[in-house]
């Protein structure tokens, strides 16, 4: 059995995704399969990383007395499988290697958690939560013998890893499943038909199964005027005080935890200016801005950051790598997207209370006369104690 890391592409970003895919990857294989469950025809296209064939020398090459040419070896293979039904209603992607870096920014971020709310977790292993207005901005939790989804007011899930029994068209295997921007688990067989089978299982679960557990996530801001207003508010505050932002120390890319660590090199770029650092933080961003006299309100979002992390190379604009919370508008910036705070905690608590069975037992009534008698007894007791 091999892993499947399944994304659903946001329909609004589909054109940009395909354009980027054809620019960075080479189409190596195409096939068509017919689903045994729905009789739908699916077009399968396989792409591999065709532009970055060689590794760069690692920064620790100096420890070798005589570096050899063998270090210039083929880079780790990255592959993307594009799956589109003949209806062209949705576009699904499976990633292999580090290809998820090229897909995550184009995905439907609600897809995986919409599925997760409709399946029963047998054992929760790890969770990652985001907490606005908290010193613990992001928290990774590891559990033993735990199966509940728990959260505090204002928190939202970024990732869940758990064991579950999936009702897989008559088969009910116990699998470990990871939920984030994508869904990652094991396929029962290694072929495209099995891949399509899993996609249809997920689609069917989302369309026909009721939610059986509450999993709060932030609601994406979609109104363009609101997004523009939030951007301008942020840029104005950055111009007044750069300390209002933080460089994200942890991101979930698909279902993978990506830490801002010292094993990477970061190159900041804008208008021909470049600065390479081993630790990306607010201080080095401020130094790059000051040394190059950058206009914050006009150019801050245009700063590009190239990340070289072992065999993985990718780049993002500054907006996508900072964390910021707009308290007044109750919005949070995560990976370049604005999200509304959720008030799901109170709503979910009310829903849970409704599910509790309530029984009236008259023996436990506490009337006004009983309360007054109790208060008088306490008063007399206190007066006696003072007299003594």
C-alpha positions in Angstrom: 0.0 0.0 0.0 1.2 3.5 -0.8 0.2 6.9 0.5 -2.4 9.1 -1.1 -2.2 12.8 -0.4 -5.4 14.2 -1.9 -6.1 17.8 -2.6 -9.2 19.5 -4.2 -8.3 22.5 -6.3 -10.3 25.7 -5.6 -12.3 26.3 -8.8 -11.4 30.0 -8.7 -7.7 29.1 -8.8 -7.9 26.2 -11.3 -6.6 28.2 -14.3 -3.6 29.6 -12.3 -2.8 26.2 -10.9 -2.7 24.5 -14.4 -0.6 27.3 -15.8 2.0 27.0 -12.9 1.9 23.2 -13.3 2.7 23.2 -17.0 5.5 25.7 -16.3 7.3 23.9 -13.5 6.5 20.2 -14.3 6.7 17.9 -17.3 3.7 15.8 -18.3 5.1 12.2 -18.3 2.0 10.0 -18.5 -1.7 10.1 -19.3 -4.5 7.6 -18.8 -8.2 7.2 -18.6 -10.1 5.0 -16.1 -13.7 4.2 -15.6 -15.0 4.1 -12.0 -16.5 0.8 -11.0 -18.9 2.6 -8.6 -20.3 5.4 -10.8 -19.3 4.5 -14.4 -17.8 8.0 -14.7 -14.8 8.4 -16.9 -11.7 10.1 -15.3 -8.8 11.6 -17.1 -5.5 11.0 -15.3 -2.4 13.1 -16.0 1.0 12.5 -14.3 3.5 15.3 -14.0 7.1 15.2 -12.6 9.4 18.0 -11.7 11.2 18.6 -14.9 13.0 21.9 -14.4 15.1 21.3 -11.2 17.0 18.1 -12.0 20.1 18.6 -9.9 20.8 19.2 -6.2 22.7 22.3 -5.1 25.7 21.6 -3.0 24.7 21.5 0.6 26.0 24.3 2.9 28.0 21.7 4.9 30.1 20.7 1.9 33.1 22.4 3.5 33.6 19.4 5.9 34.7 17.3 3.0 38.4 17.4 2.1 37.8 16.5 -1.6 34.2 17.2 -2.7 33.4 14.9 -5.5 31.2 15.3 -8.6 28.9 12.7 -7.3 27.2 15.3 -5.1 25.7 16.7 -8.3 23.1 14.0 -8.4 19.5 13.9 -9.5 17.2 15.8 -7.1 14.5 14.0 -5.1 11.6 13.2 -7.5 8.4 15.2 -7.1 5.3 14.1 -8.8 1.7 15.4 -9.2 -1.2 13.3 -10.4 -4.2 15.3 -11.8 -7.5 13.6 -11.7 -10.5 15.2 -13.5 -13.9 13.5 -14.0 -15.6 13.8 -17.4 -18.2 16.2 -15.8 -15.2 18.6 -15.2 -17.0 19.7 -12.0 -14.0 19.3 -9.8 -10.2 18.9 -10.1 -8.4 16.6 -7.7 -4.6 16.3 -7.2 -2.5 13.7 -5.5 1.1 14.8 -4.6 4.2 12.7 -4.1 7.6 13.8 -2.7 7.7 17.5 -1.9 5.3 18.4 -4.7 2.7 19.6 -2.1 4.6 22.9 -2.0 3.5 23.6 -5.6 -0.2 22.7 -4.9 -1.1 23.9 -1.5 -1.7 27.6 -2.4 -4.3 26.6 -5.0 -6.4 24.2 -3.0 -9.8 24.3 -1.5 -8.9 24.8 2.2 -12.3 23.6 3.5 -12.4 20.3 1.6 -10.5 18.0 4.0 -12.2 19.2 7.2 -15.6 19.0 5.6 -14.8 15.3 5.2 -13.3 15.0 8.7 -16.5 16.2 10.4 -18.3 13.2 8.9 -16.1 10.4 10.0 -15.6 8.9 13.4 -12.1 9.0 14.9 -11.1 5.9 16.8 -7.9 7.4 18.2 -6.7 10.9 17.9 -2.9 10.9 17.7 -1.8 14.6 17.0 -3.5 17.9 16.5 -2.3 21.4 15.5 -4.4 24.4 16.6 -4.2 28.1 15.8 -5.2 30.5 18.6 -5.5 34.2 17.8 -4.8 36.7 20.6 -2.8 34.0 22.5 0.9 33.8 23.2 0.6 30.2 22.1 -0.2 31.2 18.5 0.1 27.6 17.2 0.0 24.5 19.3 1.0 20.9 18.4 -0.6 18.3 20.8 0.3 14.6 21.0 -2.2 12.3 22.6 -2.3 8.8 24.1 -5.6 6.8 24.2 -7.7 9.8 23.2 -10.6 10.0 20.7 -12.3 13.3 21.4 -12.0 16.6 19.5 -11.5 19.3 22.1 -10.9 23.0 21.7 -11.1 26.3 23.6 -12.9 29.5 22.7 -11.5 31.0 19.5 -9.3 28.1 18.6 -9.3 26.5 15.2 -7.8 23.3 13.9 -5.0 23.3 11.3 -4.3 19.6 11.3 -5.6 16.3 12.8 -3.9 12.9 12.6 -6.0 10.0 13.8 -6.9 6.4 13.4 -10.3 5.7 11.9 -12.5 3.0 10.4 -13.6 4.1 6.9 -16.6 2.5 5.3 -14.9 1.9 2.0 -17.6 0.4 -0.3 -18.2 -2.7 1.9 -14.6 -2.8 3.3 -13.9 -1.2 6.7 -10.1 -1.1 7.1 -8.6 0.7 10.1 -6.3 3.4 8.7 -4.3 6.3 9.9 -5.6 9.5 8.3 -4.2 13.0 8.3 -6.4 16.1 7.8 -5.2 19.5 6.9 -5.5 21.3 3.5 -5.3 17.8 2.1 -6.3 14.3 3.1 -3.5 11.8 3.5 -3.9 8.0 4.1 -3.0 4.6 2.6 -4.5 3.2 -0.6 -5.5 -0.4 -0.4 -4.0 -1.0 -3.9 -1.5 0.9 -6.0 -3.4 1.8 -9.1 -5.4 4.7 -10.6 -8.7 2.9 -10.2 -8.1 2.7 -6.4 -7.2 6.4 -6.4 -10.5 7.3 -8.1 -12.4 5.0 -5.7 -11.0 6.9 -2.8 -12.0 10.3 -4.3 -15.5 9.1 -4.9 -15.7 7.8 -1.3 -14.7 11.2 0.0 -17.2 13.0 -2.3 -20.0 10.6 -1.2 -19.1 11.1 2.5 -19.3 14.9 2.1 -22.5 15.0 0.1 -24.5 12.3 2.0 -23.2 11.9 5.5 -24.3 14.2 8.4 -21.7 15.9 10.6 -21.0 13.8 13.6 -18.4 16.0 15.3 -17.6 19.6 15.5 -14.2 20.7 14.2 -13.8 24.5 14.2 -11.8 26.1 11.4 -11.5 29.8 10.4 -14.0 31.1 7.8 -12.2 32.5 4.8 -12.9 36.2 3.9 -14.1 36.1 0.2 -15.4 39.7 -0.3 -12.7 41.5 -2.3 -13.5 44.9 -0.8 -13.1 43.5 2.7 -9.8 41.8 1.7 -8.5 45.1 0.2 -9.5 47.0 3.4 -7.7 44.4 5.6 -4.6 44.6 3.4 -4.5 48.4 3.6 -5.0 48.4 7.4 -2.2 45.9 7.8 0.2 47.9 5.5 -0.6 51.1 7.3 0.1 49.5 10.7 3.3 47.9 9.4 4.4 51.3 8.2 3.9 52.7 11.8 5.2 49.7 13.7 6.8 46.6 12.1 6.6 44.8 15.4 2.9 44.2 14.7 3.8 41.2 12.5 5.5 37.9 13.2 7.3 35.6 10.8 5.4 32.3 11.0 7.4 29.6 12.9 5.1 26.8 11.9 2.9 26.2 8.9 0.8 23.2 7.8 1.4 22.6 4.0 -1.1 20.0 3.1 -0.8 17.8 6.1 3.0 18.4 6.7 4.3 20.5 9.5 6.9 22.9 8.1 9.0 24.7 10.7 11.0 27.9 10.2 14.3 26.3 11.2 18.0 26.9 10.9 18.5 24.1 8.3 17.1 26.3 5.5 18.5 29.3 3.6 16.1 32.3 3.0 16.7 34.8 0.3 14.7 38.1 0.4 14.3 39.7 -3.0 12.8 43.0 -4.3 13.7 45.2 -7.3 17.1 43.7 -7.8 18.0 43.8 -4.1 18.8 40.5 -2.4 19.7 39.3 1.1 20.3 35.7 2.2 19.9 34.6 5.8 19.9 31.3 7.7 17.2 32.4 10.1 14.1 34.2 8.8 12.8 36.5 11.5 11.4 40.0 12.0 14.8 41.5 12.6 16.3 40.4 9.3 13.2 41.5 7.4 13.5 45.0 9.1 17.2 45.1 8.1 16.4 44.2 4.5 13.8 47.0 4.4 16.0 49.6 6.1 19.2 48.9 4.0 17.3 49.1 0.7 15.0 52.0 1.6 11.8 50.0 0.8 8.5 51.8 0.9 6.5 49.6 3.3 3.0 50.7 2.3 3.6 50.1 -1.4 6.2 47.4 -1.6 6.1 45.2 1.5 3.8 42.6 0.0 6.0 42.5 -3.1 9.0 41.2 -1.2 9.7 37.7 -2.3 11.3 35.0 -0.1 13.0 32.1 -1.7 13.4 29.0 0.6 16.1 26.4 0.0 15.5 23.5 2.4 17.6 20.4 1.6 16.1 19.1 -1.7 13.2 21.4 -1.6 13.1 24.9 -3.2 10.1 27.2 -3.2 9.3 30.8 -2.9 6.5 32.9 -1.4 5.6 36.6 -1.2 6.0 38.2 2.2 2.2 38.3 2.8 2.2 34.5 2.8 4.8 34.0 5.4 3.7 36.4 8.2 1.2 36.0 11.0 -1.0 38.9 11.9 -4.3 39.4 13.8 -6.6 42.4 13.2 -8.4 42.6 16.6 -10.8 45.3 15.5 -12.0 43.5 12.4 -11.7 40.1 14.2 -9.7 38.6 11.3 -6.4 36.7 11.1 -3.9 36.5 8.3 -2.7 32.9 7.6 -0.5 32.0 4.6 -1.6 35.1 2.8 -5.3 34.5 3.2 -7.6 36.5 5.5 -10.0 34.5 7.8 -12.7 35.6 10.2 -12.4 34.5 13.8 -14.9 31.7 14.4 -17.3 32.0 17.3 -18.0 28.3 16.9 -17.0 27.5 20.5 -20.2 29.0 22.0 -22.4 27.6 19.2 -20.9 24.2 19.5 -21.3 24.3 23.3 -25.0 25.2 22.9 -25.4 22.3 20.4 -23.8 19.9 22.9 -26.0 21.1 25.7 -29.1 20.4 23.6 -28.0 16.8 23.2 -27.9 16.3 27.0 -30.9 14.5 28.5 -32.6 16.7 31.2 -34.7 15.2 34.0 -36.7 17.2 36.5 -36.3 15.9 40.1 -38.4 17.9 42.6 -36.3 16.7 45.6 -33.6 19.0 44.4 -35.7 22.1 44.1 -34.2 25.1 45.9 -37.0 27.6 46.8 -36.7 31.2 47.9 -37.8 30.3 51.5 -35.1 27.6 51.7 -32.5 30.1 50.5 -33.6 32.7 53.0 -33.5 30.2 55.9 -30.0 29.1 54.8 -28.8 32.7 54.7 -30.3 33.5 58.1 -28.6 30.5 59.7 -25.2 31.5 58.2 -25.7 35.1 59.5 -26.5 33.9 63.0 -23.5 31.6 63.0 -21.2 34.4 61.9 -22.6 36.7 64.7 -22.0 34.0 67.3 -18.4 33.5 66.1 -17.7 37.2 66.4 -19.2 37.3 69.9 -16.8 34.6 71.0 
